[in-house]
Amino acid sequence: MWDTLVRPSAETAAYFRENGWWRDGSFLDDLDRAVRENPDQTAIISYGTHRPKRTISYRQLDETVDRFAAALVELGVGRDDVVAVHLPNWWMLTPLYLACARVGAVNAPIVPSLGARELGQVLAGSRAKVCVVPDTYSGADYIQRLDDVAPESLARRVVVRADPASAVRAQSPAGRDLIDFDEFFVDTAWERTHRVRDIPAPDADDAALLLFTSGTTGAPKAVAHSYNTLYAGTLALAHRYHLDAQSVVAVPHYLTHMAGLTFAAYMSLVLGGTCVMQDDSDMGLLLDCVAEHGVTFGYAAPMFVLGMLAEQRSRPRDLSSLRHLISGSAPIPPQLIADTREVLGVELGALWGMTENGGVTVTSPDDPPGWAANSDGSVVPGMELRIDAESGSEIGKLLVRGAAQCLGYLNQREIYQRSLDADGWFDTGDMARPDGRDGIRITGRRVDLITRRWANKVPTLEVEAVILRHPGVREVVLTGYPDTEVPGADCLCAVIVPEGAPPTVDELNKYLDEVGMTWENWPDRVEVTDALPRNSLGKVLRSVVRERVEHLVGGQD
């Protein structure tokens, strides 16, 4: 199945290597370097709801990787086999990722919030040989879930007890054999049986990771990355923000998703720095970690930043170590930037990227204050971008290519190739415009494109950002619904989570008029809701919002 991937030409690969964006090694080499240069440096600090806090040095990480790798060999895992890791942010994630590299296996992280149906699709699509799951997490029984959806291709089921003091289960309810992680991986010295250091090192251009898309714009696709495309992804923030071995990184996202995996697990390893992780969304704990461990760099979606603000206002901590905080995955309201500067004492930056290519654009430390309200940043080293706009418009299709671009979609070569042109430009599906300082501003996804009867395209995210400034609006999503008078055109609905009394459509449009918003982008109706539907990353499920509005409008006609 690996022959379905799309690899760059030899000339392109050589160009990436000449510029330092690619290399002839893997993250195992970063681990070896850290052990040689600073073995007692803290690599991981992990907080678990039931599992005790755990601190791991680079020497201990190195030893753990060998033990975990030998355990995988004992389970029959070898080169190109897929290991699915379906876990919360627990300490064993990074060692498992590196253990897969040690034996030449491909790591397939799965966010723990994924539903049973999608989990079955991931396991079947990846043909995972081993799946590592918690016994329970956030009230869900993952052992039962595996029984319900696991394909026959899944040979081994490894279970991590959420509470190490809980009883060991030998079999699932359906009678499937279970392997206790602590007993098999942690407590058994398999490295004495299997000499994993004798296994040939993986090639830097081999497939290293299968990461399934969130599915907000269609069925999940298995995005394949090599060690080199992942390495290039770590450089996006490391170079722009001058991070080094003294950097302490905290990312509250799942480390089984692209942002957390790249900027926490792998980037801290490349730097030889420290990764601080937690298995819940307690932003009070995150701020406590900043104060206690001297966190210097963070990446967090806006919903996490809002939680940090509330916690700091409630119980102030010393956050003076935090030098950089970057946000992405959702639009950044201007007020959030101002509040972050005032309450957290740090400038909020913006990043744009995708599962297919990690971080592609990011704002810079030397940008004007508040620039993230106007821009998603400039392109990072190793990547290129292009905006294909129609004549007379500055908004157009966003195309990218470069060293962090993935190898394609596993077993879906034709689908991936339809996103590429003859020169290797990848169609992101996003719309963007220039920001005026050699960067871009994302204006929305084409799948969510709203076309008015006047033929103008609504710059969805920008209009939402303006509406968010209204005192009666806490959250807003703009969605289209069919214009019955002009076939093919859309009317515009603002779906609002209110802050106190929500504005009526007339009141909202009066406000938009007062702030100078083009009348063509004013909503035709307002709908009020208690909460917006979201996926595990905090991204609004816009297709669900549109379906609800279309149903509501249709029911009234």
RODO-2510 file (C-alpha; in nm, 4 decimals, decimal comma):
residues 557
     n   res          X          Y          Z
     1     m     0,0000     0,0000     0,0000
     2     w     0,2990     0,2303     0,0429
     3     d     0,3371     0,2511    -0,3350
     4     t     0,0246     0,4696    -0,3399
     5     l     0,2207     0,7623    -0,1966
     6     v     0,3538     1,0533    -0,4027
     7     r     0,7216     1,1294    -0,3440
     8     p     0,9166     1,4347    -0,4629
     9     s     1,1677     1,4038    -0,7439
    10     a     1,5351     1,3396    -0,6718
    11     e     1,6135     1,6977    -0,7750
    12     t     1,3561     1,8413    -0,5361
    13     a     1,4753     1,6199    -0,2496
    14     a     1,8354     1,7275    -0,3119
    15     y     1,7293     2,0923    -0,3097
    16     f     1,5551     2,0472     0,0264
    17     r     1,8662     1,8827     0,1706
    18     e     2,1014     2,1503     0,0369
    19     n     1,8983     2,4144     0,2193
    20     g     1,8850     2,2232     0,5479
    21     w     1,5108     2,1598     0,5415
    22     w     1,5677     1,7870     0,4969
    23     r     1,8476     1,5650     0,6281
    24     d     1,9808     1,2105     0,6213
    25     g     1,8544     1,1012     0,9612
    26     s     1,5527     1,0768     1,1870
    27     f     1,4334     1,1891     1,5273
    28     l     1,6368     0,9034     1,6732
    29     d     1,9476     1,1043     1,5833
    30     d     1,8095     1,3995     1,7814
    31     l     1,7618     1,1668     2,0766
    32     d     2,1162     1,0337     2,0433
    33     r     2,2540     1,3883     2,0325
    34     a     2,0586     1,4933     2,3415
    35     v     2,1831     1,1880     2,5333
    36     r     2,5434     1,2650     2,4361
    37     e     2,5280     1,6356     2,5127
    38     n     2,2914     1,6617     2,8072
    39     p     2,1632     1,3238     2,9303
    40     d     2,0122     1,4616     3,2516
    41     q     1,8162     1,7350     3,0742
    42     t     1,4420     1,6909     3,1310
    43     a     1,2787     1,5680     2,8117
    44     i     0,9181     1,5177     2,9257
    45     i     0,7058     1,6358     3,2159
    46     s     0,3691     1,4598     3,2118
    47     y     0,0581     1,5216     3,4202
    48     g    -0,2245     1,2664     3,4225
    49     t    -0,5685     1,2812     3,5804
    50     h    -0,5150     0,9454     3,7531
    51     r    -0,1560     0,8695     3,6609
    52     p     0,0987     1,0493     3,8808
    53     k     0,3184     1,3278     3,7485
    54     r     0,6164     1,1827     3,5653
    55     t     0,9476     1,3487     3,4735
    56     i     1,1708     1,1794     3,2164
    57     s     1,5285     1,2766     3,1342
    58     y     1,6819     1,2228     2,7913
    59     r     1,8810     0,9287     2,9274
    60     q     1,5634     0,7704     3,0607
    61     l     1,3811     0,8448     2,7362
    62     d     1,6564     0,6688     2,5406
    63     e     1,6342     0,3593     2,7602
    64     t     1,2553     0,3599     2,7436
    65     v     1,2540     0,3812     2,3646
    66     d     1,4735     0,0720     2,3389
    67     r     1,2498    -0,1197     2,5790
    68     f     0,9327    -0,0190     2,3967
    69     a     1,0906    -0,0997     2,0597
    70     a     1,1897    -0,4453     2,1819
    71     a     0,8352    -0,4967     2,3103
    72     l     0,7035    -0,4151     1,9630
    73     v     0,9422    -0,6686     1,8114
    74     e     0,8140    -0,9270     2,0599
    75     l     0,4625    -0,8515     1,9299
    76     g     0,5785    -0,9194     1,5741
    77     v     0,6010    -0,5580     1,4588
    78     g     0,8565    -0,4906     1,1872
    79     r     0,9386    -0,2523     0,9051
    80     d     0,6379    -0,0808     0,7453
    81     d     0,3913    -0,2321     0,9943
    82     v     0,1457     0,0200     1,1365
    83     v     0,1064     0,0817     1,5099
    84     a    -0,2070     0,2756     1,6032
    85     v    -0,1675     0,4864     1,9187
    86     h    -0,5123     0,5876     2,0443
    87     l    -0,4192     0,7568     2,3722
    88     p    -0,4632     1,0802     2,5661
    89     n    -0,1594     1,2961     2,6425
    90     w     0,0194     1,0426     2,8621
    91     w     0,3939     1,0135     2,9096
    92     m     0,4341     0,7058     2,6892
    93     l     0,3376     0,8849     2,3657
    94     t     0,6800     1,0175     2,2637
    95     p     0,8616     0,6922     2,3575
    96     l     0,6087     0,4973     2,1506
    97     y     0,6561     0,7276     1,8521
    98     l     1,0326     0,6821     1,8701
    99     a     1,0035     0,3075     1,9331
   100     c     0,8141     0,2780     1,6048
   101     a     1,1034     0,4564     1,4340
   102     r     1,3558     0,2232     1,6009
   103     v     1,1947    -0,0840     1,4407
   104     g     1,1016     0,0853     1,1118
   105     a     0,7287     0,0757     1,1830
   106     v     0,4834     0,3516     1,0920
   107     n     0,3134     0,5396     1,3717
   108     a    -0,0598     0,6116     1,3357
   109     p    -0,1726     0,8423     1,6189
   110     i    -0,5487     0,8676     1,6751
   111     v    -0,7065     1,1418     1,8852
   112     p    -0,8948     0,9877     2,1795
   113     s    -1,2105     1,1857     2,0996
   114     l    -1,2595     1,0034     1,7693
   115     g    -1,5920     0,8209     1,7511
   116     a    -1,6208     0,4444     1,7215
   117     r    -1,7243     0,4502     1,3556
   118     e    -1,4283     0,6664     1,2574
   119     l    -1,1925     0,4584     1,4716
   120     g    -1,2944     0,1497     1,2787
   121     q    -1,2304     0,3332     0,9515
   122     v    -0,8832     0,4377     1,0674
   123     l    -0,7862     0,0888     1,1815
   124     a    -0,9132    -0,0666     0,8593
   125     g    -0,7643     0,1999     0,6325
   126     s    -0,4222     0,1828     0,7951
   127     r    -0,4280    -0,1961     0,8379
   128     a    -0,2801    -0,1389     1,1824
   129     k    -0,1185    -0,4493     1,3306
   130     v    -0,1193    -0,3197     1,6888
   131     c    -0,3491    -0,0711     1,8601
   132     v    -0,2676     0,0896     2,1954
   133     v    -0,5696     0,2241     2,3838
   134     p    -0,6624     0,3316     2,7369
   135     d    -0,8999     0,1065     2,9231
   136     t    -1,1161     0,4095     2,9963
   137     y    -1,0857     0,7808     2,9315
   138     s    -1,3312     1,0654     2,9725
   139     g    -1,6074     0,8194     3,0607
   140     a    -1,5643     0,5998     2,7503
   141     d    -1,4833     0,2270     2,7507
   142     y    -1,2148     0,1907     2,4840
   143     i    -1,1840    -0,1849     2,5233
   144     q    -1,5497    -0,2254     2,4336
   145     r    -1,5058     0,0227     2,1507
   146     l    -1,2312    -0,1915     2,0001
   147     d    -1,4529    -0,4971     2,0254
   148     d    -1,7207    -0,3098     1,8350
   149     v    -1,5131    -0,1792     1,5440
   150     a    -1,1717    -0,3511     1,5175
   151     p    -1,1091    -0,5197     1,1804
   152     e    -0,9582    -0,8672     1,1491
   153     s    -0,6282    -0,7105     1,0419
   154     l    -0,5715    -0,5864     1,3988
   155     a    -0,3536    -0,8579     1,5522
   156     r    -0,2730    -0,7146     1,8966
   157     r    -0,4588    -0,4980     2,1482
   158     v    -0,2505    -0,3190     2,4099
   159     v    -0,4295    -0,1529     2,7008
   160     v    -0,2966     0,1312     2,9172
   161     r    -0,4780     0,1491     3,2498
   162     a    -0,5976     0,5041     3,3196
   163     d    -0,5429     0,4265     3,6866
   164     p    -0,2328     0,2056     3,7346
   165     a    -0,3880     0,0750     4,0553
   166     s    -0,6886    -0,0683     3,8717
   167     a    -0,7185    -0,4385     3,7963
   168     v    -0,5465    -0,5887     3,4923
   169     r    -0,7900    -0,7248     3,2348
   170     a    -0,6724    -1,0271     3,0366
   171     q    -0,9599    -1,0327     2,7892
   172     s    -1,2127    -0,7948     2,6400
   173     p    -1,5902    -0,8533     2,6769
   174     a    -1,5821    -1,0316     2,3394
   175     g    -1,3039    -1,2633     2,4564
   176     r    -1,0190    -1,0900     2,2728
   177     d    -0,6777    -1,1166     2,4378
   178     l    -0,5504    -0,7937     2,5911
   179     i    -0,1903    -0,6958     2,6663
   180     d    -0,1357    -0,4838     2,9747
   181     f     0,0919    -0,1951     2,8780
   182     d     0,2599    -0,1474     3,2146
   183     e     0,3394    -0,5149     3,2531
   184     f     0,4474    -0,5808     2,8939
   185     f     0,6077    -0,2541     2,7815
   186     v     0,7243    -0,0888     3,1026
   187     d     0,8158    -0,3694     3,3428
   188     t     0,9576    -0,6341     3,1082
   189     a     1,3194    -0,5962     2,9878
   190     w     1,2575    -0,7069     2,6299
   191     e     1,5711    -0,5185     2,5226
   192     r     1,7707    -0,8091     2,6682
   193     t     1,5931    -1,0433     2,4273
   194     h     1,5826    -0,8262     2,1151
   195     r     1,8845    -0,6199     2,0109
   196     v     1,6885    -0,3338     1,8594
   197     r     2,0013    -0,1247     1,8019
   198     d     2,1014    -0,3797     1,5376
   199     i     1,7895    -0,3068     1,3329
   200     p     1,8805    -0,0883     1,0322
   201     a     1,7894     0,2748     1,0898
   202     p     1,4913     0,4043     0,8933
   203     d     1,5544     0,6104     0,5832
   204     a     1,4716     0,9769     0,6316
   205     d     1,2365     0,9630     0,3345
   206     d     1,0482     0,6540     0,4563
   207     a     0,6878     0,6858     0,5666
   208     a     0,6962     0,7561     0,9398
   209     l     0,3475     0,8778     1,0242
   210     l    -0,0124     0,8241     0,9219
   211     l    -0,2348     1,1008     1,0492
   212     f    -0,6010     1,1032     0,9622
   213     t    -0,7683     1,4308     0,8738
   214     s    -1,0330     1,5636     1,1076
   215     g    -1,3087     1,5034     0,8574
   216     t    -1,4573     1,8551     0,8780
   217     t    -1,4608     1,8737     0,4985
   218     g    -1,5281     1,5095     0,4088
   219     a    -1,4356     1,1526     0,5009
   220     p    -1,1062     1,1201     0,6935
   221     k    -0,8005     1,0650     0,4754
   222     a    -0,4768     0,8963     0,5830
   223     v    -0,2132     1,1669     0,5427
   224     a     0,1338     1,0111     0,5194
   225     h     0,4448     1,1970     0,6319
   226     s     0,8104     1,0987     0,6168
   227     y     1,0715     1,1723     0,8824
   228     n     1,1879     1,4568     0,6623
   229     t     0,8516     1,6221     0,6037
   230     l     0,7918     1,6088     0,9799
   231     y     1,1388     1,7493     1,0472
   232     a     1,0690     2,0391     0,8105
   233     g     0,7455     2,0987     1,0004
   234     t     0,9303     2,1384     1,3304
   235     l     1,1443     2,4129     1,1768
   236     a     0,8411     2,6338     1,1124
   237     l     0,8277     2,7674     1,4671
   238     a     1,1762     2,6746     1,5866
   239     h     1,3458     2,9061     1,3357
   240     r     1,0906     3,1870     1,3368
   241     y     1,0971     3,2163     1,7172
   242     h     1,4636     3,1278     1,7739
   243     l     1,3893     2,8309     2,0012
   244     d     1,6724     2,6213     2,1473
   245     a     1,7604     2,3576     2,4081
   246     q     1,6499     2,5912     2,6879
   247     s     1,2985     2,6066     2,5444
   248     v     1,0201     2,4531     2,7531
   249     v     0,7207     2,3819     2,5308
   250     a     0,3571     2,3294     2,6338
   251     v     0,0775     2,2482     2,3887
   252     p    -0,2667     2,1613     2,5347
   253     h    -0,3832     1,9986     2,2105
   254     y    -0,3798     1,6232     2,1732
   255     l    -0,0268     1,5057     2,0964
   256     t    -0,1918     1,2589     1,8603
   257     h    -0,2854     1,5495     1,6298
   258     m    -0,0605     1,7416     1,3918
   259     a    -0,0097     2,0545     1,6016
   260     g     0,0594     1,8789     1,9305
   261     l     0,2640     1,6043     1,7723
   262     t     0,4819     1,8422     1,5691
   263     f     0,5285     2,1352     1,8060
   264     a     0,5383     1,9461     2,1357
   265     a     0,6599     1,5890     2,0869
   266     y     0,8933     1,6323     1,7880
   267     m     0,9991     1,9976     1,8002
   268     s     1,1093     1,9773     2,1640
   269     l     1,3106     1,6674     2,0726
   270     v     1,4794     1,8384     1,7767
   271     l     1,5671     2,1298     2,0056
   272     g     1,6842     1,9083     2,2901
   273     g     1,4364     2,1001     2,5045
   274     t     1,1517     2,0026     2,7364
   275     c     0,7934     1,9037     2,6543
   276     v     0,5265     1,9617     2,9200
   277     m     0,2027     1,7695     2,8631
   278     q    -0,1286     1,7113     3,0379
   279     d    -0,4157     1,4768     2,9652
   280     d    -0,7048     1,7171     3,0130
   281     s    -0,8118     2,0692     2,9175
   282     d    -0,7580     2,2196     3,2631
   283     m    -0,6062     2,5554     3,1724
   284     g    -0,5439     2,6256     3,5395
   285     l    -0,3061     2,3296     3,5408
   286     l    -0,1435     2,4587     3,2231
   287     l    -0,0765     2,7964     3,3848
   288     d     0,0529     2,6235     3,6977
   289     c     0,2964     2,4381     3,4714
   290     v     0,4083     2,7648     3,3122
   291     a     0,4829     2,9051     3,6576
   292     e     0,6427     2,5919     3,8028
   293     h     0,8438     2,4645     3,5068
   294     g     0,9285     2,7905     3,3341
   295     v     0,7382     2,7225     3,0124
   296     t     0,8762     2,9556     2,7456
   297     f     0,6707     2,8655     2,4386
   298     g     0,3098     2,7603     2,3854
   299     y     0,0757     2,6828     2,1005
   300     a    -0,2988     2,6798     2,1695
   301     a    -0,6215     2,7217     1,9742
   302     p    -0,8336     3,0255     2,0681
   303     m    -1,0656     2,8210     2,2893
   304     f    -0,7673     2,7182     2,5037
   305     v    -0,6408     3,0766     2,5187
   306     l    -0,9821     3,1890     2,6420
   307     g    -0,9559     2,9296     2,9183
   308     m    -0,6095     3,0533     3,0111
   309     l    -0,7384     3,4089     3,0383
   310     a    -1,0229     3,3057     3,2667
   311     e    -0,7891     3,1056     3,4916
   312     q    -0,5307     3,3817     3,5174
   313     r    -0,7951     3,6380     3,6021
   314     s    -0,9318     3,4063     3,8696
   315     r    -0,5962     3,3150     4,0235
   316     p    -0,2941     3,5069     3,8907
   317     r     0,0346     3,3169     3,8488
   318     d     0,3854     3,4272     3,7650
   319     l     0,3928     3,3778     3,3870
   320     s     0,7091     3,5788     3,3250
   321     s     0,8882     3,2816     3,1666
   322     l     0,6338     3,2667     2,8796
   323     r     0,7898     3,4530     2,5877
   324     h     0,5783     3,3342     2,2954
   325     l     0,2203     3,2094     2,2569
   326     i     0,0958     3,1108     1,9122
   327     s    -0,2611     3,0305     1,8171
   328     g    -0,4239     2,8653     1,5193
   329     s    -0,6828     2,6028     1,4159
   330     a    -0,9546     2,8722     1,4320
   331     p    -0,9866     3,2491     1,3712
   332     i    -0,8306     3,4769     1,6352
   333     p    -1,0627     3,7586     1,7488
   334     p    -0,8874     4,0969     1,7913
   335     q    -1,0091     4,1262     2,1502
   336     l    -0,8411     3,7955     2,2316
   337     i    -0,5065     3,9427     2,1276
   338     a    -0,5533     4,2493     2,3457
   339     d    -0,6680     4,0395     2,6424
   340     t    -0,3741     3,8006     2,6047
   341     r    -0,1294     4,0884     2,6108
   342     e    -0,2957     4,2436     2,9170
   343     v    -0,3688     3,9299     3,1227
   344     l    -0,0972     3,6824     3,0204
   345     g     0,1719     3,9402     2,9441
   346     v     0,2593     3,7981     2,6037
   347     e     0,1864     3,8867     2,2413
   348     l    -0,0423     3,6352     2,0714
   349     g     0,0848     3,5159     1,7338
   350     a    -0,1031     3,3399     1,4533
   351     l    -0,0237     3,0280     1,2523
   352     w    -0,1893     2,8616     0,9569
   353     g    -0,1287     2,5080     0,8431
   354     m    -0,2881     2,1738     0,7665
   355     t    -0,2447     1,8085     0,8511
   356     e    -0,0954     1,7769     0,5029
   357     n     0,1886     2,0221     0,5702
   358     g     0,2083     2,1303     0,9342
   359     g     0,2665     2,5007     0,9896
   360     v     0,2978     2,6927     0,6615
   361     t     0,2615     3,0557     0,7691
   362     v     0,3227     3,2173     1,1058
   363     t     0,3514     3,5708     1,2355
   364     s     0,6909     3,6944     1,3583
   365     p     0,8165     3,8376     1,6884
   366     d     0,9017     4,1620     1,5070
   367     d     0,5518     4,2100     1,3609
   368     p     0,3546     4,5124     1,4858
   369     p     0,1589     4,4520     1,8086
   370     g    -0,1763     4,2914     1,7377
   371     w    -0,0757     4,1851     1,3876
   372     a    -0,2381     3,8424     1,4342
   373     a    -0,5742     4,0199     1,4069
   374     n    -0,4869     4,1081     1,0469
   375     s    -0,2675     3,8234     0,9317
   376     d    -0,2023     3,4514     0,9522
   377     g     0,1673     3,5176     0,9032
   378     s     0,4265     3,4845     0,6312
   379     v     0,5504     3,1629     0,4769
   380     v     0,8081     2,9656     0,6768
   381     p     1,1469     2,8500     0,5432
   382     g     1,1174     2,5499     0,3152
   383     m     0,7611     2,6257     0,2063
   384     e     0,6149     2,8331    -0,0770
   385     l     0,2650     2,9691    -0,1299
   386     r     0,0658     3,1247    -0,4087
   387     i    -0,2743     3,2946    -0,4203
   388     d    -0,4686     3,2352    -0,7412
   389     a    -0,7182     3,5214    -0,7556
   390     e    -0,9606     3,6141    -1,0289
   391     s    -0,9028     3,9375    -1,2141
   392     g    -1,0081     4,2348    -1,0047
   393     s    -1,0061     4,0450    -0,6746
   394     e    -0,7291     4,0018    -0,4168
   395     i    -0,8970     3,6934    -0,2667
   396     g    -0,8115     3,3638    -0,4324
   397     k    -0,7279     2,9963    -0,3963
   398     l    -0,4366     2,9262    -0,1631
   399     l    -0,1787     2,6868    -0,3071
   400     v     0,1320     2,5621    -0,1232
   401     r     0,4298     2,3346    -0,1803
   402     g     0,7584     2,2612    -0,0089
   403     a     0,9628     2,0530     0,2303
   404     a     0,6876     1,9910     0,4861
   405     q     0,4308     1,8789     0,2296
   406     c     0,3101     1,5243     0,2945
   407     l     0,3641     1,2185     0,0760
   408     g    -0,0037     1,1958    -0,0090
   409     y    -0,3056     0,9986     0,1092
   410     l    -0,2486     0,6302     0,1740
   411     n    -0,4428     0,4140    -0,0723
   412     q    -0,6005     0,7287    -0,2225
   413     r    -0,3355     0,8357    -0,4699
   414     e    -0,5831     0,9694    -0,7251
   415     i    -0,7607     1,1870    -0,4676
   416     y    -0,4310     1,3416    -0,3601
   417     q    -0,3096     1,3948    -0,7151
   418     r    -0,6290     1,5822    -0,7956
   419     s    -0,5110     1,8384    -0,5395
   420     l    -0,1779     1,8867    -0,7196
   421     d    -0,1020     2,0728    -1,0389
   422     a     0,1771     1,9936    -1,2853
   423     d     0,4266     2,1997    -1,0844
   424     g     0,3511     2,0323    -0,7528
   425     w     0,1335     2,3072    -0,6063
   426     f    -0,1123     2,1645    -0,3525
   427     d    -0,4609     2,3119    -0,3496
   428     t    -0,5357     2,3689     0,0201
   429     g    -0,9072     2,4267    -0,0268
   430     d    -0,8681     2,7599     0,1539
   431     m    -0,9211     3,1104     0,0238
   432     a    -0,6729     3,3824     0,1175
   433     r    -0,5609     3,7361     0,0383
   434     p    -0,2312     3,9232     0,0879
   435     d    -0,1948     4,0848     0,4303
   436     g     0,0135     4,3802     0,3077
   437     r     0,3371     4,2659     0,4723
   438     d     0,4391     3,9665     0,2567
   439     g     0,2015     3,7352     0,4407
   440     i    -0,1537     3,6114     0,4020
   441     r    -0,4910     3,6301     0,5644
   442     i    -0,7149     3,3240     0,5393
   443     t    -1,0662     3,4339     0,4375
   444     g    -1,2400     3,0948     0,4555
   445     r    -1,2597     2,7477     0,3039
   446     r    -1,4005     2,7049    -0,0445
   447     v    -1,6229     2,4215     0,0757
   448     d    -1,7843     2,6852     0,2994
   449     l    -1,7787     2,9521     0,0295
   450     i    -2,0785     3,1829     0,0431
   451     t    -2,1653     3,3424    -0,2938
   452     r    -2,4148     3,6280    -0,2818
   453     r    -2,6643     3,7164    -0,5538
   454     w    -2,4341     4,0063    -0,6457
   455     a    -2,1640     3,7472    -0,7312
   456     n    -1,9384     3,8583    -0,4469
   457     k    -1,7729     3,5967    -0,2256
   458     v    -1,8176     3,6645     0,1454
   459     p    -1,4798     3,6828     0,3302
   460     t    -1,6315     3,4687     0,6034
   461     l    -1,3613     3,4807     0,8694
   462     e    -1,3081     3,8539     0,8368
   463     v    -1,6785     3,9329     0,8716
   464     e    -1,6993     3,6986     1,1705
   465     a    -1,4061     3,8789     1,3312
   466     v    -1,5933     4,2104     1,3030
   467     i    -1,9193     4,0659     1,4378
   468     l    -1,7284     3,9260     1,7361
   469     r    -1,6601     4,2826     1,8465
   470     h    -2,0309     4,3377     1,9045
   471     p    -2,0980     4,3375     2,2821
   472     g    -2,3899     4,0982     2,2429
   473     v    -2,1876     3,8303     2,0620
   474     r    -1,9657     3,5729     2,2314
   475     e    -1,9232     3,3449     1,9276
   476     v    -2,0439     3,3595     1,5704
   477     v    -2,0417     3,1505     1,2555
   478     l    -2,1584     3,2746     0,9177
   479     t    -2,3208     3,0211     0,6931
   480     g    -2,5011     3,0327     0,3633
   481     y    -2,8428     2,8943     0,2754
   482     p    -3,0127     2,8868    -0,0652
   483     d    -3,1343     3,2165    -0,2080
   484     t    -3,4757     3,1185    -0,3428
   485     e    -3,4886     3,4192    -0,5749
   486     v    -3,1480     3,3652    -0,7412
   487     p    -3,0636     3,0002    -0,8114
   488     g    -2,7048     2,9142    -0,7194
   489     a    -2,6683     3,2119    -0,4868
   490     d    -2,6671     3,2160    -0,1071
   491     c    -2,8400     3,4163     0,1577
   492     l    -2,6339     3,4791     0,4699
   493     c    -2,7126     3,3727     0,8253
   494     a    -2,5191     3,4704     1,1392
   495     v    -2,5431     3,1910     1,3966
   496     i    -2,4647     3,3535     1,7304
   497     v    -2,3800     3,2357     2,0794
   498     p    -2,4883     3,5444     2,2734
   499     e    -2,3174     3,7460     2,5421
   500     g    -2,6214     3,8753     2,7261
   501     a    -2,8906     4,0051     2,4917
   502     p    -2,8105     3,9017     2,1307
   503     p    -2,8592     4,1545     1,8501
   504     t    -3,1448     4,1209     1,6058
   505     v    -3,0549     4,1086     1,2381
   506     d    -3,1421     4,4803     1,2048
   507     e    -2,9342     4,5718     1,5086
   508     l    -2,6415     4,3661     1,3838
   509     n    -2,6514     4,5192     1,0373
   510     k    -2,6735     4,8674     1,1845
   511     y    -2,3576     4,7861     1,3794
   512     l    -2,1845     4,6540     1,0656
   513     d    -2,2840     4,9689     0,8820
   514     e    -2,1374     5,1839     1,1586
   515     v    -1,8021     5,0025     1,1444
   516     g    -1,7881     5,0293     0,7658
   517     m    -1,8615     4,6709     0,6638
   518     t    -1,9641     4,6348     0,2982
   519     w    -2,3429     4,5937     0,2845
   520     e    -2,3121     4,2918     0,0558
   521     n    -2,1642     4,1025     0,3523
   522     w    -2,4439     4,1833     0,5970
   523     p    -2,6464     3,8831     0,7232
   524     d    -3,0029     3,8273     0,6064
   525     r    -3,0947     3,6580     0,9304
   526     v    -2,9667     3,5845     1,2794
   527     e    -3,0087     3,2566     1,4638
   528     v    -2,9197     3,2218     1,8319
   529     t    -2,7818     2,9030     1,9879
   530     d    -2,6360     2,7994     2,3231
   531     a    -2,3295     2,6350     2,1657
   532     l    -2,1729     2,5711     1,8273
   533     p    -2,0966     2,2148     1,7117
   534     r    -1,7207     2,1505     1,7261
   535     n    -1,4706     1,8748     1,6684
   536     s    -1,2013     1,7754     1,9204
   537     l    -0,9715     2,0601     1,8133
   538     g    -1,2283     2,3278     1,8769
   539     k    -1,2983     2,3811     1,5069
   540     v    -1,6592     2,4624     1,4329
   541     l    -1,8294     2,1993     1,2190
   542     r    -1,9554     2,4436     0,9602
   543     s    -2,1229     2,1789     0,7495
   544     v    -2,3361     2,0862     1,0519
   545     v    -2,4220     2,4523     1,1113
   546     r    -2,5287     2,4961     0,7496
   547     e    -2,7409     2,1810     0,7565
   548     r    -2,9209     2,3068     1,0672
   549     v    -2,9855     2,6489     0,9171
   550     e    -3,1064     2,5034     0,5862
   551     h    -3,3406     2,2719     0,7767
   552     l    -3,4677     2,5605     0,9884
   553     v    -3,5232     2,7871     0,6897
   554     g    -3,6834     2,5101     0,4884
   555     g    -3,9172     2,4285     0,7734
   556     q    -4,0419     2,7850     0,7783
   557     d    -4,1061     2,8090     0,4060
***
